[in-house]
C-alpha cells in the first residue's frame, strides 16, 4: 500500500512551468545564440544547434531550471550566472525537472521525454572557475528525447502529459525510488 501511495505522489504533478530561455550552439566553442523561438525536430533536437542528437540519442534537447542558476552562482561565489554559460538548450521556471522522471511533457508544439540527468562536463571548470564542475553537480538539469517536433517560443507553458504507458528507463533510476 505504501509503495502505491508513493507512486501516486510521484505521479501528481499539476504544476506547469514556463520556457524562459532558448539556447542554440551554432558551433564548437562558439557563443550561444538566444532566439525568441526555435524549431525542434523529431528524433534530432533543436534546428540550428550543433549538438543535435541522433534518432537513438537520449540527449537531443537539454533543460535546466531557472531556479538553479542563482544556486550555481552562489556556489562559485559569483553574483549571477547567465544561461548561455551553462550550455543547456532550454531554461524553464516553475517546474521541478526531476519530477519529470519517466514522463512525457509538452513545450509549445513539441513533446519531449525525459531520459536522464544532464551531468556537467569539464568545460564548466573553465567557464565558471575553480569548483565550477562541482557547483553544477546536482543542478545540471535533464536530457530529453524528442517525441514530436514543433515550434517553441519564450513564454510557452511546459505541461506534463497524461500517460498510460510503461515508465521510461532513465540514467538515475538507482538514485530515486518509484
Backbone torsions as a table, in degrees:
resi	resn	phi	psi	omega
1	UNK	NA	-43.5	-179.4
2	UNK	-63.6	-38.1	179.0
3	UNK	-64.0	-40.7	177.9
4	UNK	-65.3	-39.9	178.7
5	UNK	-61.7	-43.7	178.2
6	UNK	-61.7	-43.1	178.6
7	UNK	-62.3	-40.5	176.9
8	UNK	-60.8	-43.3	179.0
9	UNK	-62.8	-43.1	-178.8
10	UNK	-67.5	-26.7	179.9
11	UNK	-89.5	-2.3	178.3
12	UNK	-93.4	101.2	-177.2
13	UNK	-141.0	73.2	-178.1
14	UNK	-77.9	-13.0	-177.9
15	UNK	-66.5	149.2	173.8
16	UNK	-118.9	146.8	177.1
17	UNK	-104.5	178.1	178.8
18	UNK	-131.7	137.6	177.2
19	UNK	-79.2	117.7	-176.5
20	UNK	-104.2	-21.8	-174.9
21	UNK	-157.2	142.1	175.6
22	UNK	-121.5	131.3	179.9
23	UNK	-126.2	131.2	176.9
24	UNK	-118.7	133.8	176.6
25	UNK	-101.2	100.2	-175.2
26	UNK	-70.1	-25.5	179.8
27	UNK	-163.9	167.2	-179.5
28	UNK	-58.6	127.3	177.1
29	UNK	62.0	13.7	175.7
30	UNK	-88.5	152.6	177.0
31	UNK	-59.6	145.3	179.1
32	UNK	-74.1	148.6	173.1
33	UNK	-97.1	147.3	-178.7
34	UNK	-126.9	77.1	-179.9
35	UNK	-73.5	163.2	175.8
36	UNK	-81.3	-19.5	178.3
37	UNK	-148.5	163.1	179.1
38	UNK	-158.7	167.2	176.8
39	UNK	-113.0	132.2	175.8
40	UNK	-104.6	130.2	-178.2
41	UNK	-103.4	134.2	-179.0
42	UNK	-56.7	132.7	176.6
43	UNK	72.0	6.4	-176.3
44	UNK	-129.4	-65.8	-175.7
45	UNK	137.8	-154.6	-177.3
46	UNK	-77.8	126.9	175.8
47	UNK	-66.7	130.5	-177.6
48	UNK	98.0	-6.0	178.3
49	UNK	-98.3	127.6	-175.6
50	UNK	-65.8	-22.3	-175.9
51	UNK	-98.7	33.0	177.0
52	UNK	-60.8	135.5	-176.2
53	UNK	-78.4	163.7	171.3
54	UNK	-79.6	162.0	-178.7
55	UNK	-53.6	-32.8	-179.5
56	UNK	-89.2	-3.3	-176.3
57	UNK	-68.3	143.0	174.4
58	UNK	-94.0	2.8	-176.3
59	UNK	-127.6	65.8	-178.0
60	UNK	-91.2	-34.3	176.4
61	UNK	-141.4	136.1	179.2
62	UNK	-110.8	144.9	-179.9
63	UNK	-129.7	149.4	174.3
64	UNK	-139.7	150.2	178.7
65	UNK	-81.8	134.7	176.3
66	UNK	-60.0	-32.4	-178.8
67	UNK	-64.6	-20.0	-179.4
68	UNK	-85.5	-17.6	-178.7
69	UNK	-60.2	-46.4	177.6
70	UNK	-66.8	-29.3	177.4
71	UNK	-65.2	-48.0	179.7
72	UNK	-61.1	-44.2	178.9
73	UNK	-58.3	-44.0	179.9
74	UNK	-62.5	-40.2	-177.6
75	UNK	-69.3	-22.8	176.9
76	UNK	-106.6	13.0	176.4
77	UNK	56.7	47.2	174.6
78	UNK	-121.1	154.0	-179.0
79	UNK	-67.9	-37.4	-177.8
80	UNK	-157.5	156.9	175.0
81	UNK	-126.9	126.9	176.5
82	UNK	-87.6	148.8	-174.8
83	UNK	-59.3	-32.6	-178.6
84	UNK	-61.0	-27.7	-178.9
85	UNK	-70.4	-22.9	-176.7
86	UNK	-93.0	-9.6	172.3
87	UNK	62.0	31.2	173.5
88	UNK	-95.9	159.4	-177.3
89	UNK	-80.8	-42.9	-174.6
90	UNK	-129.9	138.5	173.2
91	UNK	-113.0	125.9	-179.4
92	UNK	-121.2	153.8	179.0
93	UNK	-127.8	143.5	170.6
94	UNK	90.7	9.7	-179.3
95	UNK	-144.3	127.1	177.9
96	UNK	-72.4	108.7	-175.8
97	UNK	-62.4	-31.9	179.2
98	UNK	-66.9	-22.2	176.9
99	UNK	-73.0	-6.6	178.7
100	UNK	-86.8	3.8	-179.9
101	UNK	-51.3	123.7	177.5
102	UNK	73.2	15.1	-175.9
103	UNK	-120.3	156.5	170.5
104	UNK	-103.8	147.4	-178.7
105	UNK	-147.5	155.7	-178.0
106	UNK	-102.0	136.3	170.7
107	UNK	-127.6	110.3	-175.1
108	UNK	59.2	-125.3	179.5
109	UNK	-89.1	-11.9	-173.7
110	UNK	-90.6	152.7	173.8
111	UNK	-119.8	125.9	180.0
112	UNK	-116.0	159.8	177.9
113	UNK	-132.3	124.0	-179.5
114	UNK	-64.7	134.6	179.4
115	UNK	-118.3	-15.2	178.7
116	UNK	164.9	-172.3	178.0
117	UNK	-80.9	148.5	176.1
118	UNK	-102.1	89.4	-178.1
119	UNK	-69.2	150.7	178.8
120	UNK	-69.7	157.0	174.9
121	UNK	-108.6	172.3	-176.9
122	UNK	-64.2	-19.4	178.6
123	UNK	-63.0	-23.0	-179.1
124	UNK	-65.8	-29.1	178.0
125	UNK	-64.2	-43.8	178.6
126	UNK	-72.1	-37.7	-177.3
127	UNK	-72.7	-42.3	-173.7
128	UNK	-102.0	-9.9	-178.7
129	UNK	97.6	177.8	-179.2
130	UNK	-54.2	129.6	-178.1
131	UNK	90.5	-1.6	-179.2
132	UNK	-61.0	-41.0	178.2
133	UNK	-60.0	-50.0	-179.0
134	UNK	-67.8	-30.7	177.1
135	UNK	-63.9	-32.1	-179.1
136	UNK	-80.7	-20.8	-178.0
137	UNK	-60.4	126.5	-178.3
138	UNK	84.4	-5.9	-178.8
139	UNK	-127.2	10.7	-173.5
140	UNK	-80.4	-7.1	178.3
141	UNK	91.7	-154.2	-174.3
142	UNK	-133.0	161.4	172.2
143	UNK	-106.9	151.7	-179.5
144	UNK	-140.4	161.8	172.5
145	UNK	-111.3	144.1	-179.7
146	UNK	-88.8	118.2	178.8
147	UNK	-90.9	-43.4	176.3
148	UNK	-134.1	131.2	177.9
149	UNK	-81.0	173.0	177.2
150	UNK	159.3	179.1	179.5
151	UNK	-83.1	142.9	172.2
152	UNK	-127.6	150.4	-179.1
153	UNK	-140.2	151.9	173.8
154	UNK	-55.0	138.6	-178.8
155	UNK	91.5	-9.8	177.9
156	UNK	-59.1	148.1	177.1
157	UNK	-83.2	141.3	172.6
158	UNK	-107.6	119.9	-178.5
159	UNK	-134.5	141.2	179.0
160	UNK	-74.4	138.2	178.4
161	UNK	-94.4	142.7	176.2
162	UNK	-65.0	145.2	-176.6
163	UNK	-145.5	140.5	174.0
164	UNK	-119.3	17.8	-178.7
165	UNK	-98.9	168.7	179.5
166	UNK	-65.3	145.6	178.8
167	UNK	-61.9	150.9	177.7
168	UNK	-76.2	138.5	174.5
169	UNK	-75.5	121.8	-179.0
170	UNK	-110.8	167.7	-177.2
171	UNK	-78.1	-1.0	-179.8
172	UNK	-128.0	29.2	178.3
173	UNK	-59.5	-29.2	-179.9
174	UNK	-77.7	-7.7	-179.1
175	UNK	-90.8	-22.5	-176.2
176	UNK	-133.4	158.9	176.6
177	UNK	-92.8	161.0	175.5
178	UNK	95.3	NA	NA
